[in-house]
């Protein structure tokens, strides 16, 4: 608690409330004034205190106290008005009813502090106070004018159950509100929630004590004293708020005065920055200005190098501590407060409150009763040093709050000083650069003369300077070049090109033909750029003799032409694909195979010419060849953009430019193999259909035989079956009819899926709702097993046809029960995975052999290792599940280990309404 004196105030208030009552009871035990007149006086004072407090609370900001104070004000307003009527009433039913209703109204208003913040006030603040006033006044008038209609509240001098119930309920309300304010006090550690908690607790104690009292007995006056203590505490809240406001105003005035001094110091430093060019003078005068304006008690600046070693320092207001501080840094090192500051990687303001310990720092005596600001000096990421100031001492009763505004001013001041240091550093660097330029010109002359390339400096086409290598290329002396036009040393066919390059400032390499002084020519590569030469704009150009390279390129071009002609004449297709999947070379055979002219293919990517190829197996093999540099050989059926197909044999060896990809058109061989596969597929389909007919005939005949047998048995005239036997027979007939219905439904669903006629009625449902819809069916299917559900209730909804997804779950659970022994577990679980919900059905059955896992969702396919004694089914259930989930944009898969069980899982996309829920739960 921030103010321990609150406990003392509460104790004194309780004593002051109890003292008059105790005194009257001892001195005048039989004097009538201690009862009705005294009671009316106490209730009137309490009513006025409650109404006054309600008015004060309504004047505060709506968001103050989280909106809870509005409901406290409503409780006090209603209780105060009804207590006023109570103070004027004679003892009796009206008397007790008004008190009980006042306590209930106050307790109910206090209890509303538990409402969520969005429901606390908002749009109802304007009319609720008037409604409370009108309701309380009308209720009071009713009790005064229609006494014969009032309920019985007192009987034989004792309170009735109605009176005690109303007060007991109000006591519970007040105690609940006290708990809410205690939670607020725990989170904020402010005095006001604690005061309101004590006030609500006292009101609650008074209402709870009412049930143990009678008119004018000792307990009656005890709970009145408790209520009076609560009202005194109400007035204490008002006084506390006033004192807090006055204290805040005083702190604000002190803060404004302090900030004015700081602004004045910042202004003076900014004026210094604009004219000072010496670094040491800058930091010394800055410290003095910060102290002279009395914005700060003292100031110091340390300039450090990149290794954070001390370069120089300045201070003001430290006196003899300045030299001791610097000596400590040089001999012992930086104190802990400075090490923490220098360890940061960006401008960082550290503020130490008055009284903070500065162990290991010689300035600790200066800072013991004062606050300290410290900050790094940085500009554009470069570190220059640190600045520290000591804020003025203030009285203990009015501590200045150093908020973000003052920190912003101090950070701005540090940035301005860092800028000035950077500006001085730039000027020093500029002077050093001028000196270095003179020396670099000499070095340039020496380096250029030693270069293997010719170098020329020109201005508007005239040669200003050059090196001896250039003169050697042109077979003349260097002085002969100076002042000459560069056109004199260029073949006439390239004059226009040279003028265009000079005029446009072209700075990329280009080629032309140079003319020597003796008239001979040579091929040259030239690269130039604009420079400043002797204060004027010029161009520097490097000239390289490329005659030998040109001759080699011509020979290489002739050889390449021969290879190109050979490749174009080949029957096999040949193509070179670069690392960016662009066609670098294609021969005529590739153009025929790919059905595009060579000009359309070259320079374009495979994905541009054949959209969707990146999703094919051949592209995946080519990627492996490209990345792992491993040769690939394959046969591929390729589908062209117009829908036509073709078979090609490809060989993909890696090359220096990407992949060299020869290809051979093999349509006839592949057509024969395709026909063979088609025949094999037809035989397999025929076998599966034959198996289906056998299974279906068996599955249809079995329930029909059972139904026929039991019906015939029931119809026999020579036997009288008991009611229980008849019920058993009819139960079996009902089960077999359901089995027959499911079989026919599976066949119809399979036919709809094959015809693409399955219609879905999709709506947002949760997984829990889907499971509830088929709960009875699942219970029946797993009556010999242990069904367990692991479905979180907060999963987002999915957009599904609930009947179809229920059918999927029913098929999977039935499949699990069929393939697992009695008594084993069947688990249904669900989880959120990104933007979809994953549902799994796990059994502890016999499992599925690995060679069958890829085909369990095929139509008519069955695995024959079922549990002994269980029906094998038609082989349609899993295929129907696969088709339904595909229609829902989901997928289904199975994981299984032989002898351990199987786990069937499927996904359902989260609905649009559930995407936000999924994102919130993910964050």
Secondary structure, 3 states (H helix, E strand, C coil): CCCCHHHHHHHHHHHHHHHHHHHHHHHCCCCHHHCHHHHHHHHHHHHHHHHHHHHHHHCCCCCHHHHHHHHHHHHHHHHHHHHHHHHHCCCCHHHHHHHHHHHHHHHHHHHHHHCCHHHCCHHHHHHHHHHHHHHHHHHHHHHHHCHHHCCCCEECCEECHHHHHHHHHHHHHHHHHHHHHHHHHHHHCCHHHHHHHHHHHHHHHHHHHHCCCCCCCHHHHHHHHHHHHHHHHHHHHHHHHHHHHHHHHHHHHHHHHHHHHHHHHHHHHHHHHHHCCCHHHHHHHHHHHHHHCCCEEEEEEEEECCCCCEEEEEEECCCCHHHHHHHHHHHCCCCHHHHHHHCCCCCCEEEECCCCCCCCCCCHHHHCCCCEEEEEEEECCEEEEEEEEEECCCCCCCCCCCCHHHHHHHHHHHHHHHHHHHHHHHHHHHHHHHHHHHHHHHHHHHHHHHCCCEEEEEECCEEEEECHHHHHHHCCCHHHHCCCEHHHHECHHHHHHHHHHHHHCCCCCEEEEEECCCCCEEEEEEEEEEEEECCEEEEEEEEEECHHHHHHHHHHHHHHHHHHHHHHCCCCEEEEEECCCEEEEECHHHHHHHCCCHHHHECCEHHHHCCCHHHCHHHHHHHHHHHHCCCEEEEEEEECCCCCEEEEEEEEEECCCEEEEEEEECHHHHHHHHHHHHHHHHHHHHHHHHHHHHHHHHHHHHHHHHHHHHHHHHHCCCCCCCHHHHHHHHHHHHHHHHHHHHHHHHHHHHHHHHHCCCCCCCEEECHHHHHHHCHHHHHHHCCCCEEEEEECCCCCCEEECHHHHHHHHHHHHHHHHHCCCCCCEEEEEEEEECCEEEEEEEECCCCCCHHHHHHCCCCCCCCCCCCCCCCCCCCCHHHHHHHHHHHCCCCEEEEEECCCEEEEEEEEEECHHHHHHHHHHHC
